[in-house]
Amino acid sequence: MGSGQNPLPGGLVMNALLSQIFPLIYGLCFLLLLWQAFQVMRRGFSAVPRPGDVIAGDRTGRPTIHPELLDAEGRITKENLLTVRFSDQANDQQAQEPPAE
């Protein structure tokens, strides 16, 4: 070998450089993805209410008046309401028969 020549050909130098840089790039990508995964999990855990948390707008236990029952001024209507009862024929026949004595 001559005194001015590189002991490793150009391809081998590039391979040696990549073999040293690749673990660093891989490690950085791994840490970045791990950090992003924890960020997503943190947002998910904060979206679920915990026992004892006060939820704004929670109407549990409060009566609900349907808008169909209100008149133009927003008061409960005094009109008779039409109701429909759906049942099968077996129940209808039992209801029409007089009670046995």
C-alpha positions in Angstrom: 0.0 0.0 0.0 1.2 3.5 -0.8 1.7 6.2 1.8 -1.1 8.5 0.4 -3.8 5.9 0.2 -6.6 5.3 2.6 -6.4 1.8 4.1 -10.2 1.3 3.6 -11.9 1.7 0.3 -14.7 4.4 0.1 -17.6 2.0 0.5 -16.2 0.5 3.6 -15.6 3.9 5.2 -19.3 4.8 4.5 -20.4 1.4 6.0 -18.3 2.0 9.1 -19.8 5.5 9.5 -23.3 4.2 9.1 -22.8 1.4 11.6 -21.7 4.0 14.2 -24.5 6.5 13.4 -27.4 4.0 12.9 -27.7 3.1 16.7 -27.8 6.8 17.6 -30.5 7.5 15.0 -32.4 4.4 16.1 -32.2 5.4 19.8 -33.4 9.0 19.1 -36.3 7.7 17.0 -37.2 5.3 19.8 -37.1 8.0 22.5 -39.2 10.4 20.3 -41.9 7.7 19.7 -41.9 6.7 23.4 -42.4 10.4 24.4 -45.2 10.7 21.9 -46.9 7.5 23.2 -46.8 8.9 26.8 -48.3 12.2 25.6 -51.2 10.4 23.9 -51.8 8.2 27.0 -51.7 11.3 29.2 -54.4 12.9 27.1 -56.5 9.7 27.3 -56.2 9.4 31.0 -57.2 13.1 31.5 -60.3 12.6 29.3 -61.8 10.0 31.7 -63.5 11.5 34.7 -62.3 10.1 38.1 -64.7 9.4 41.0 -65.4 12.6 42.8 -64.8 14.9 39.8 -67.5 17.5 39.2 -68.7 17.3 35.7 -70.1 20.6 34.3 -73.6 20.2 33.0 -74.3 16.9 34.7 -78.1 16.5 35.0 -78.2 13.3 37.0 -81.2 13.3 39.2 -82.7 16.4 37.7 -86.1 16.2 36.0 -86.1 16.7 32.2 -89.1 18.3 30.4 -89.4 17.4 26.8 -89.9 20.3 24.4 -93.0 18.6 23.0 -94.7 19.3 26.3 -94.1 23.1 26.2 -96.3 25.7 24.5 -95.1 28.8 22.6 -94.3 30.7 25.8 -92.3 27.8 27.3 -94.9 26.7 29.8 -96.1 23.1 30.2 -99.2 22.6 28.0 -102.6 21.9 29.5 -103.8 20.0 26.4 -104.7 16.4 26.6 -101.9 14.3 25.1 -102.3 11.5 22.6 -100.7 8.3 23.7 -100.2 5.1 21.9 -99.7 1.7 23.5 -98.1 -1.1 21.4 -98.7 -4.6 22.6 -99.0 -8.1 21.2 -102.4 -9.9 20.7 -101.9 -12.2 23.6 -101.8 -9.3 26.0 -104.8 -7.7 24.3 -107.0 -10.9 24.6 -106.1 -11.2 28.3 -107.0 -7.5 28.9 -110.4 -7.9 27.2 -111.5 -11.1 29.1 -113.5 -10.5 32.2 -111.7 -11.6 35.4 -112.6 -15.1 36.6 -114.6 -15.2 39.9 
